[in-house]
Amino acid sequence: MPDDTSPRLPHWHFWLPLALQVALVLAVPARSAYTYVTGQTAFLRVGPVDPYELLRGYSQTLNLAISRRSQLQDLSGWEQLLAQSRSEQDPNQLAVGTAFYVILEASEQEQQAWMPVAVRAQRPSDLPADRIALRGRQKRYGIDYGLDRYYLPEGQREAINERIRELAPSERMLLQVKVDRRGYAVPVRLWVGNRGYRF
């Protein structure tokens, strides 16, 4: 007969580690869900892309216009930001890892790209309702807003590729995003001309 006098571990030895693991797993999508629910909608211009290179494998890589230094270097605040965090290799480039905020202003027309109007090292707290601060970080080969790569089902990838090939020169590609008050953004839809594709 088995001996029931052996010491048993308290239940919390099992439940506490399990709860911590669940909390860690849920923390990652929680920020995106919070931003999606509470964020302000904005539209970002997607730069010229090669339709055969836009969707490779199962991922989609976007080339946001504001990811290029040339789109930001003439804005208010760029020179001050550059003076604070200049790259040693290229004096016209921010140091890799530099975090900053791009201030975007809403277009007067609905569903048009928001225009960058300023750059700040710190998140502004007094923005008017028609402006948002989008958090970016200088990477080795450009500026990253956490909005450049997505994974899509095969059918949706093929539909987007086909629509990009049909895109007239006058039509634009826009990324509809939600931006929270801290400057973090999540994608909502990719607009190719007048057709939207939900992420």
Backbone as JSON, one array per atom type, in Angstrom:
{
  "sequence": "MPDDTSPRLPHWHFWLPLALQVALVLAVPARSAYTYVTGQTAFLRVGPVDPYELLRGYSQTLNLAISRRSQLQDLSGWEQLLAQSRSEQDPNQLAVGTAFYVILEASEQEQQAWMPVAVRAQRPSDLPADRIALRGRQKRYGIDYGLDRYYLPEGQREAINERIRELAPSERMLLQVKVDRRGYAVPVRLWVGNRGYRF",
  "N": [[0.84, -1.17, 0.0], [0.57, 2.27, -0.86], [2.44, 4.9, 0.64], [0.92, 7.51, 2.24], [1.95, 9.56, 3.66], [3.94, 11.11, 2.62], [5.35, 14.31, 1.94], [3.34, 16.81, 0.4], [3.4, 19.08, -2.28], [2.49, 22.52, -2.03], [-0.42, 23.9, -3.67], [0.05, 26.33, -4.9], [2.61, 26.19, -5.93], [2.36, 25.07, -8.38], [0.36, 26.65, -9.67], [1.23, 29.36, -9.56], [3.68, 29.62, -11.21], [2.47, 28.86, -13.64], [0.53, 30.88, -13.98], [2.22, 33.12, -14.27], [3.51, 32.5, -16.69], [1.34, 32.52, -18.47], [0.59, 35.21, -18.23], [2.84, 36.47, -19.36], [2.66, 35.55, -22.01], [0.24, 36.7, -22.81], [0.79, 39.41, -22.57], [2.11, 40.44, -24.8], [0.26, 40.57, -27.12], [-1.56, 42.22, -25.84], [-0.83, 44.95, -25.73], [-1.05, 45.67, -28.42], [-3.79, 45.21, -28.81], [-4.87, 47.08, -27.03], [-3.98, 49.46, -28.23], [-5.32, 49.26, -30.68], [-7.99, 49.5, -29.86], [-8.11, 51.95, -28.43], [-6.69, 53.79, -29.93], [-6.0, 56.55, -32.23], [-7.14, 57.0, -35.52], [-5.1, 57.05, -38.4], [-3.6, 57.8, -41.59], [-1.0, 56.54, -43.52], [1.38, 57.22, -46.02], [2.38, 54.88, -48.4], [5.37, 54.15, -49.87], [6.75, 53.97, -53.26], [6.62, 50.71, -54.62], [7.85, 47.54, -55.71], [5.71, 45.44, -57.27], [6.21, 42.74, -57.44], [7.97, 42.25, -55.48], [6.82, 43.14, -53.15], [5.18, 41.33, -51.78], [6.48, 38.62, -50.43], [6.92, 35.21, -50.03], [5.21, 34.43, -47.13], [5.03, 36.85, -46.02], [4.52, 40.4, -45.86], [6.07, 43.29, -46.85], [6.3, 46.66, -46.21], [7.01, 49.89, -47.56], [7.19, 52.61, -46.02], [6.67, 56.07, -46.59], [7.58, 57.9, -44.66], [9.67, 56.54, -43.55], [12.02, 57.13, -44.65], [14.9, 59.15, -44.47], [15.03, 61.44, -46.05], [12.43, 62.36, -46.13], [12.06, 63.49, -43.68], [14.13, 65.22, -42.94], [13.89, 67.97, -43.5], [12.06, 68.92, -41.74], [10.67, 70.7, -38.92], [12.56, 70.56, -35.97], [14.25, 68.47, -36.71], [17.02, 69.09, -37.0], [17.74, 69.7, -34.34], [17.28, 67.22, -33.12], [19.13, 65.67, -34.51], [21.49, 66.9, -33.66], [21.52, 66.07, -31.02], [21.79, 63.31, -31.19], [23.77, 62.14, -33.11], [25.06, 60.08, -35.72], [28.17, 58.36, -35.67], [29.39, 57.38, -37.96], [28.09, 58.62, -40.14], [27.54, 61.91, -40.37], [25.14, 63.12, -41.06], [23.17, 61.46, -40.33], [21.01, 59.88, -37.94], [22.03, 58.35, -34.85], [22.15, 54.81, -34.6], [19.45, 53.2, -33.07], [18.31, 55.42, -31.89], [15.46, 56.81, -30.52], [12.48, 58.54, -31.41], [9.88, 60.98, -32.18], [7.57, 61.43, -34.76], [5.62, 64.02, -35.82], [2.47, 64.02, -37.11], [0.11, 65.45, -39.31], [-3.36, 65.62, -39.91], [-4.96, 65.18, -43.08], [-6.97, 67.45, -44.99], [-8.84, 66.24, -46.53], [-10.78, 63.27, -46.38], [-9.48, 60.01, -45.72], [-6.89, 60.39, -46.76], [-3.31, 60.66, -47.01], [-1.64, 61.39, -43.99], [0.34, 64.2, -43.18], [3.81, 64.61, -42.45], [4.91, 66.95, -40.07], [6.66, 67.79, -38.11], [9.47, 66.85, -36.02], [10.34, 65.3, -32.99], [12.3, 64.78, -30.04], [11.19, 64.01, -27.66], [7.95, 62.83, -26.62], [5.33, 64.9, -27.52], [2.96, 66.54, -25.4], [0.86, 68.19, -25.82], [-0.69, 68.15, -28.23], [-2.82, 69.22, -30.92], [-6.16, 68.1, -31.88], [-6.08, 67.26, -34.54], [-3.62, 66.19, -34.98], [-1.03, 63.74, -34.53], [1.44, 61.89, -32.65], [3.86, 59.81, -33.76], [5.78, 57.1, -32.83], [9.11, 56.43, -33.6], [12.13, 54.64, -34.52], [15.56, 54.83, -35.15], [17.08, 52.64, -37.3], [19.64, 50.46, -38.62], [19.38, 50.53, -41.45], [17.4, 52.44, -42.05], [14.34, 53.97, -40.89], [12.32, 52.76, -38.35], [9.0, 52.02, -37.55], [7.66, 49.99, -36.49], [5.82, 48.98, -38.21], [6.28, 47.67, -40.59], [6.29, 44.97, -41.52], [4.21, 42.22, -42.24], [2.16, 39.29, -41.89], [0.27, 37.36, -44.08], [-2.64, 35.53, -45.24], [-2.5, 33.21, -48.02], [-4.41, 33.59, -50.14], [-5.22, 36.25, -49.77], [-2.8, 37.58, -50.12], [-2.32, 37.09, -52.85], [-4.49, 38.46, -54.0], [-3.89, 41.1, -53.27], [-1.41, 41.48, -54.57], [-2.27, 41.28, -57.26], [-3.96, 43.51, -57.42], [-2.12, 45.58, -56.98], [-0.57, 45.42, -59.29], [-2.46, 46.32, -61.11], [-2.75, 48.94, -60.41], [-3.28, 52.32, -61.09], [-1.18, 55.07, -62.2], [-2.0, 57.43, -60.95], [-3.24, 56.59, -58.66], [-2.96, 55.8, -55.15], [-1.12, 54.11, -52.54], [-2.02, 53.41, -49.25], [-1.47, 53.07, -45.75], [-3.58, 52.29, -43.27], [-3.67, 53.08, -39.92], [-3.8, 52.67, -36.32], [-3.01, 54.81, -33.72], [-1.74, 55.05, -30.52], [-1.81, 57.06, -27.46], [0.8, 57.06, -26.61], [2.34, 56.89, -28.82], [2.68, 54.5, -30.13], [1.85, 52.27, -32.79], [-0.57, 50.32, -34.61], [-1.33, 48.28, -37.44], [-4.26, 48.62, -39.46], [-5.55, 48.49, -41.96], [-4.59, 47.97, -45.36], [-4.64, 50.13, -47.98], [-5.08, 49.93, -51.36], [-5.23, 51.84, -53.91], [-8.63, 52.33, -54.22], [-9.39, 50.15, -52.78], [-9.59, 48.28, -49.84], [-7.65, 46.25, -47.62], [-7.9, 44.23, -44.93], [-5.89, 43.69, -42.04]],
  "CA": [[0.0, 0.0, 0.0], [1.4, 3.45, -0.93], [2.55, 5.71, 1.86], [0.32, 8.84, 2.04], [2.56, 10.53, 4.57], [4.96, 11.91, 1.93], [4.93, 15.71, 1.87], [2.78, 17.27, -0.87], [3.7, 20.48, -2.58], [1.29, 23.37, -2.04], [-0.98, 24.14, -5.01], [0.59, 27.53, -5.53], [3.84, 25.83, -6.64], [1.94, 24.78, -9.75], [-0.44, 27.72, -10.24], [1.98, 30.62, -9.71], [4.45, 29.63, -12.47], [1.55, 28.82, -14.78], [-0.05, 32.22, -14.12], [3.26, 34.0, -14.8], [3.71, 32.18, -18.1], [0.16, 33.0, -19.2], [0.69, 36.67, -18.24], [3.86, 36.83, -20.35], [2.14, 35.28, -23.36], [-0.83, 37.66, -23.1], [1.28, 40.79, -22.55], [2.51, 40.86, -26.14], [-0.88, 41.07, -27.9], [-2.38, 43.16, -25.07], [-0.51, 46.32, -26.13], [-1.65, 45.89, -29.74], [-5.24, 45.29, -28.63], [-5.14, 48.37, -26.39], [-3.79, 50.5, -29.25], [-6.39, 49.12, -31.66], [-9.25, 49.97, -29.28], [-8.07, 53.34, -27.96], [-5.88, 54.65, -30.79], [-6.57, 57.46, -33.21], [-6.9, 56.53, -36.89], [-4.29, 57.89, -39.28], [-3.25, 57.16, -42.87], [0.4, 56.76, -43.87], [1.68, 56.96, -47.43], [3.3, 53.78, -48.68], [6.2, 54.57, -50.99], [6.74, 53.1, -54.44], [7.05, 49.34, -54.37], [7.83, 46.6, -56.82], [4.64, 44.51, -56.92], [6.71, 41.37, -57.35], [8.77, 42.15, -54.26], [6.05, 43.56, -51.99], [4.75, 40.15, -51.03], [7.4, 37.5, -50.62], [6.58, 34.15, -49.08], [3.98, 34.69, -46.41], [5.09, 38.16, -45.38], [4.34, 41.6, -46.66], [6.95, 44.34, -46.37], [5.86, 47.96, -46.71], [7.99, 50.95, -47.61], [6.51, 53.84, -45.63], [7.39, 57.27, -47.02], [8.25, 58.54, -43.52], [10.79, 55.71, -43.12], [13.22, 57.65, -45.31], [15.42, 60.39, -43.89], [14.73, 62.56, -46.94], [11.08, 62.84, -45.83], [12.04, 64.1, -42.35], [15.25, 66.11, -42.66], [13.54, 69.39, -43.63], [11.01, 69.23, -40.78], [11.01, 71.36, -37.66], [13.04, 69.67, -34.92], [15.21, 67.47, -37.18], [18.4, 69.51, -36.69], [17.94, 69.55, -32.9], [17.37, 65.78, -32.86], [20.41, 65.23, -35.07], [22.55, 67.41, -32.78], [21.5, 65.27, -29.78], [22.09, 61.89, -31.41], [24.36, 62.02, -34.44], [25.82, 58.87, -36.0], [29.61, 58.58, -35.83], [29.76, 57.03, -39.33], [27.5, 59.57, -41.08], [27.09, 63.05, -39.57], [23.79, 63.52, -41.44], [22.31, 60.34, -39.94], [20.83, 59.65, -36.5], [22.69, 57.15, -34.33], [21.3, 53.62, -34.57], [18.79, 53.02, -31.78], [17.69, 56.66, -31.44], [13.99, 56.85, -30.57], [11.97, 59.9, -31.58], [8.47, 61.05, -32.56], [7.21, 62.21, -35.94], [4.3, 64.63, -35.65], [1.72, 63.94, -38.36], [-1.11, 66.26, -39.34], [-4.43, 65.05, -40.75], [-5.3, 65.83, -44.33], [-8.32, 68.04, -44.98], [-9.71, 65.27, -47.19], [-10.86, 62.0, -45.69], [-8.7, 58.9, -46.25], [-5.68, 60.85, -47.45], [-2.12, 60.5, -46.16], [-1.3, 62.42, -43.02], [1.62, 64.78, -43.56], [4.73, 64.88, -41.35], [5.11, 68.39, -39.91], [7.73, 68.06, -37.15], [10.14, 65.72, -35.38], [10.67, 65.63, -31.6], [13.0, 63.74, -29.26], [10.25, 63.6, -26.61], [6.55, 62.84, -27.07], [4.62, 66.12, -27.11], [1.73, 66.25, -24.65], [-0.15, 69.22, -26.11], [-1.02, 68.15, -29.66], [-4.23, 69.42, -31.26], [-6.9, 66.88, -32.25], [-5.78, 66.84, -35.91], [-2.22, 65.75, -35.05], [-0.61, 62.61, -33.69], [2.88, 61.66, -32.55], [4.16, 58.42, -34.07], [7.11, 56.77, -32.31], [10.0, 55.75, -34.53], [13.48, 54.33, -34.03], [16.55, 54.72, -36.23], [17.72, 51.34, -37.46], [20.83, 50.55, -39.46], [19.06, 50.85, -42.84], [16.2, 53.24, -42.17], [13.58, 54.29, -39.68], [11.34, 51.71, -38.08], [7.84, 52.39, -36.74], [6.99, 48.75, -36.11], [4.69, 48.81, -39.14], [6.79, 47.36, -41.92], [6.18, 43.58, -41.97], [2.98, 41.53, -41.82], [1.96, 37.95, -42.45], [-1.07, 37.29, -44.65], [-3.03, 34.28, -45.9], [-2.1, 33.16, -49.42], [-5.43, 34.18, -51.0], [-5.19, 37.7, -49.62], [-1.55, 38.03, -50.75], [-2.5, 37.07, -54.3], [-5.42, 39.54, -54.35], [-3.17, 42.37, -53.14], [-0.45, 41.54, -55.68], [-3.01, 41.56, -58.5], [-4.44, 44.9, -57.36], [-0.96, 46.46, -57.14], [-0.22, 45.41, -60.72], [-3.49, 47.09, -61.82], [-2.8, 50.29, -59.86], [-2.99, 53.42, -62.02], [-0.17, 55.97, -61.66], [-2.61, 58.47, -60.11], [-3.73, 55.99, -57.43], [-1.95, 55.7, -54.1], [-1.23, 53.07, -51.51], [-2.01, 53.98, -47.9], [-1.59, 52.16, -44.63], [-4.44, 52.83, -42.21], [-3.16, 52.62, -38.63], [-4.31, 53.27, -35.08], [-1.87, 55.26, -32.94], [-2.16, 55.36, -29.15], [-1.28, 58.33, -26.94], [2.24, 56.92, -26.38], [3.01, 56.91, -30.11], [2.75, 53.16, -30.72], [0.84, 52.11, -33.83], [-0.88, 49.0, -35.15], [-1.98, 48.41, -38.75], [-5.67, 48.26, -39.55], [-5.87, 48.15, -43.34], [-3.77, 48.47, -46.46], [-5.48, 50.62, -49.08], [-4.44, 49.93, -52.67], [-6.25, 52.59, -54.63], [-9.86, 52.46, -53.43], [-9.71, 48.86, -52.19], [-8.93, 48.07, -48.56], [-7.37, 44.87, -47.2], [-7.75, 44.22, -43.47], [-4.83, 42.83, -41.48]],
  "C": [[0.89, 1.25, 0.0], [1.34, 4.25, 0.37], [2.02, 7.11, 1.58], [0.94, 9.89, 2.94], [3.64, 11.36, 3.9], [4.46, 13.34, 1.79], [4.44, 16.07, 0.46], [3.13, 18.73, -1.06], [2.4, 21.29, -2.52], [0.85, 23.63, -3.49], [-0.35, 25.35, -5.69], [1.91, 27.25, -6.24], [3.54, 25.5, -8.1], [1.29, 26.02, -10.39], [0.33, 29.02, -10.44], [2.84, 30.63, -10.97], [3.56, 29.6, -13.71], [0.95, 30.2, -15.03], [0.97, 33.2, -14.69], [3.5, 33.75, -16.28], [2.55, 32.68, -18.95], [0.21, 34.52, -19.31], [1.71, 37.13, -19.27], [3.35, 36.64, -21.77], [1.08, 36.31, -23.75], [-0.35, 39.1, -23.17], [1.62, 41.29, -23.94], [1.31, 41.36, -26.96], [-1.72, 42.1, -27.15], [-2.1, 44.59, -25.49], [-1.13, 46.63, -27.49], [-3.16, 46.03, -29.64], [-5.63, 46.62, -28.01], [-5.04, 49.5, -27.42], [-4.92, 50.45, -30.28], [-7.7, 49.71, -31.14], [-9.22, 51.46, -28.97], [-7.37, 54.3, -28.91], [-6.68, 55.52, -31.74], [-6.19, 56.97, -34.61], [-6.09, 57.55, -37.67], [-3.99, 57.09, -40.55], [-1.82, 57.55, -43.23], [0.63, 56.38, -45.32], [2.7, 55.83, -47.53], [4.04, 54.17, -49.95], [6.11, 53.62, -52.16], [7.28, 51.72, -54.1], [7.04, 48.56, -55.67], [6.78, 45.55, -56.49], [5.1, 43.06, -56.81], [7.55, 41.17, -56.1], [7.97, 42.5, -53.01], [5.67, 42.35, -51.14], [5.65, 38.98, -51.38], [7.08, 36.45, -49.59], [5.25, 34.46, -48.44], [3.98, 36.08, -45.79], [4.91, 39.27, -46.39], [5.23, 42.67, -46.05], [6.52, 45.64, -47.02], [7.0, 48.96, -46.64], [7.27, 52.26, -47.3], [7.34, 55.05, -46.06], [8.15, 57.91, -45.86], [9.38, 57.68, -42.95], [12.1, 56.15, -43.76], [13.62, 58.99, -44.7], [15.05, 61.61, -44.74], [13.34, 63.15, -46.68], [11.03, 63.62, -44.51], [13.06, 65.21, -42.16], [14.94, 67.6, -42.8], [12.48, 69.82, -42.62], [11.55, 69.96, -39.56], [11.44, 70.32, -36.64], [14.07, 68.66, -35.38], [16.64, 67.84, -36.79], [18.7, 69.36, -35.2], [18.1, 68.07, -32.53], [18.71, 65.24, -33.34], [21.57, 65.69, -34.19], [22.65, 66.59, -31.49], [22.01, 63.86, -30.0], [22.59, 61.63, -32.82], [25.16, 60.72, -34.57], [27.3, 59.21, -36.17], [30.05, 58.31, -37.27], [29.27, 58.05, -40.35], [26.93, 60.74, -40.29], [25.68, 63.55, -39.92], [22.74, 62.49, -41.02], [22.18, 60.29, -38.42], [21.6, 58.39, -36.1], [21.69, 56.01, -34.29], [20.75, 53.45, -33.16], [18.11, 54.27, -31.25], [16.18, 56.59, -31.61], [13.54, 58.3, -30.66], [10.51, 59.82, -32.02], [8.32, 61.93, -33.79], [5.8, 62.72, -35.71], [3.64, 64.65, -37.03], [0.44, 64.75, -38.24], [-2.1, 65.66, -40.33], [-4.62, 65.87, -42.01], [-6.7, 66.42, -44.21], [-9.32, 67.1, -45.64], [-9.65, 63.95, -46.45], [-10.08, 60.92, -46.44], [-7.57, 59.36, -47.17], [-4.52, 60.74, -46.48], [-1.94, 61.7, -45.24], [0.11, 62.91, -43.34], [2.52, 64.96, -42.33], [5.0, 66.38, -41.27], [6.24, 68.73, -38.95], [8.3, 66.75, -36.62], [10.53, 66.17, -33.98], [11.39, 64.45, -30.94], [12.07, 63.18, -28.19], [8.83, 63.67, -27.16], [5.87, 64.11, -26.6], [3.31, 65.76, -26.41], [0.59, 67.19, -25.02], [-0.52, 69.29, -27.59], [-2.5, 68.45, -29.88], [-4.85, 68.13, -31.77], [-6.55, 66.38, -33.65], [-4.32, 66.41, -36.09], [-1.98, 64.56, -34.13], [0.91, 62.57, -33.66], [3.12, 60.17, -32.74], [5.6, 58.13, -33.66], [7.89, 55.97, -33.35], [11.35, 55.48, -33.88], [14.4, 54.18, -35.23], [17.17, 53.32, -36.19], [18.91, 51.51, -38.4], [20.49, 51.02, -40.88], [17.76, 51.63, -43.0], [15.53, 53.46, -40.83], [12.46, 53.29, -39.54], [10.24, 52.23, -37.15], [7.1, 51.16, -36.24], [5.82, 48.41, -37.01], [5.12, 48.28, -40.5], [6.62, 45.93, -42.4], [4.96, 42.91, -41.37], [2.91, 40.18, -42.49], [0.5, 37.81, -42.84], [-1.36, 35.91, -45.22], [-2.74, 34.36, -47.4], [-3.12, 33.83, -50.35], [-5.41, 35.7, -50.94], [-3.92, 38.26, -50.26], [-1.71, 38.12, -52.27], [-3.43, 38.2, -54.76], [-4.72, 40.9, -54.28], [-2.16, 42.52, -54.27], [-1.13, 41.91, -56.99], [-3.46, 43.02, -58.53], [-3.29, 45.89, -57.53], [-0.54, 46.54, -58.6], [-1.19, 46.27, -61.53], [-3.5, 48.56, -61.43], [-2.41, 51.34, -60.89], [-1.97, 54.36, -61.38], [-0.75, 57.04, -60.72], [-3.12, 57.91, -58.77], [-2.59, 55.81, -56.43], [-2.18, 54.48, -53.23], [-1.09, 53.75, -50.16], [-2.1, 52.86, -46.88], [-2.43, 52.86, -43.57], [-3.97, 52.22, -40.89], [-3.96, 53.24, -37.5], [-3.09, 53.59, -34.24], [-2.36, 55.63, -31.55], [-1.45, 56.62, -28.65], [0.22, 58.27, -26.65], [3.04, 56.89, -27.68], [3.16, 55.56, -30.77], [1.6, 52.98, -31.7], [0.64, 50.64, -34.18], [-1.58, 49.19, -36.49], [-3.43, 47.97, -38.67], [-5.97, 47.73, -40.95], [-4.81, 48.69, -44.29], [-4.71, 48.87, -47.58], [-4.64, 50.65, -50.35], [-5.45, 50.56, -53.6], [-7.46, 52.75, -53.74], [-10.25, 51.15, -52.75], [-8.9, 48.65, -50.92], [-8.79, 46.6, -48.21], [-7.05, 44.89, -45.71], [-6.64, 43.27, -43.05], [-5.41, 41.9, -40.45]]
}
